[in-house]
Amino acid sequence: MGSSEIRPTLRWEDGALVFLDQTLLPHREVEVRCRELGKLAEAITSLRIRGAPAIGIAAAFGVALNVWHAGAGADLLGKAEEAVAALRRTRPTAVNLFWALERVLEVAKTSVGLPDAAFKQRLLQEAHAILQEDLETGRRIGENGLELVPDPASIITHCNAGGLATAGYGTALAVVFAAAKAGKTIRVYVDETRPLLQGARLTAYELKRAGIEHTLIADNMAASLMVRGKVDLGIVGADRIAANGDVANKIGTYSLAIACRHHSVPLYVAAPTSTIDLASPDGSRIPIEERAPEEVRGWMGHAAAPQGTAVWNPAFDITPASLVSAIITEKGLFRPPYDMGAAMNGQTSGGRPHV
């Protein structure tokens, strides 16, 4: 592999959250130094920061950021609650966002009465803990998914579920990186991922950096690739997993899952357990974000469709659990029939043990 060292996607530095602007990749690597809650909320909404785990980490630091810069005598719990309310509105589908916000808010509530400096430090420590836990989670996901990857292997991906989408290790790509590190011969077919090209711009960027062989394809080429016997397995990430194993992921994942099932190609979902939402019994209960029509009408300021053309632009779709061969988490592999509540507690499902 090439330059495969882990680079943290986000970091705290001198009272600011520093992150790589993902909208400018792969052609420009520009770091943004953020000291304001509004600026951070805009960065999450505009996908400068994206990927469910990374969004959650950024949100945790966002709460700490808003409190950190509060003046003397400020209502620090109120500042934390203000940040939580603002950040909750940024991306409705990625459950890691809400998980991280609630976790930091709970720390804020239990810190009332502490000196201001101690209150601020506790929130910042919690945000750092979430970041460090995600790095370890990514490493474990990679290790746990390793047995699913034959040698040699041709893997198809969708969107970006690498280091850029997390604290720095990845979910779906963590398995790819682990397989390459283990010496397996890996080729990755990278779905372009329309309309915002996260695969073309970000996944290809990460794989090139890591020195892993890859080929870029448009989304509508996946089935044709499979019918030629070119794909051994698919691995994707997730923005939310329902209690029954239904998966919300970047739009186009459902189409890929159907193609995989038709061609007897296993499709695996890699995600941290913080992405599992037991409050959603199935995929129909997961809110789906709809984004601006301009993302579909054109690209990078260049129009592709007549002005005013009606657009439907959901950011995610739901892949039924019946199309998912296994879910890879930091706690192990979970196989159908899925009961994610039981799985998270290490229990078996349908008489089949979880590894």
Buried (B, 14 or more C-beta within 10 A) or exposed (E): EEEBEBEBBBBBEEEBBBBBBBBEBBEEEEEBEBEBBEBBBBBBBBBBBBBBBBBBBBBBBBBBBBBBBBEEEEEBBEBBBBBBEBBBEBBBBBBBBBBBBEBBBEBBEEBEEEEBEEBBBBBBEBBBBBBEBBBEBBBBBBBBBBEBBEEEBBBBBBBBBBBBBBBBBBBBBBBBBBBBBEEBEBBBBBBBBBBBBBBBBBBBBBBBBBEBEBBBBEBEBBBEBBEEEBBBBBBBBBBBBBBBBBBBBBBBBBBBBBBBBEBEBBBBBBBBBBBBBEEBEBBEBBEBBBBEBEBBBBBEEEEEEEEEEEBEBEBBBBBBBEBBBBBBBBBBBBBBEBBBBBBBEEEEBEEEEBE
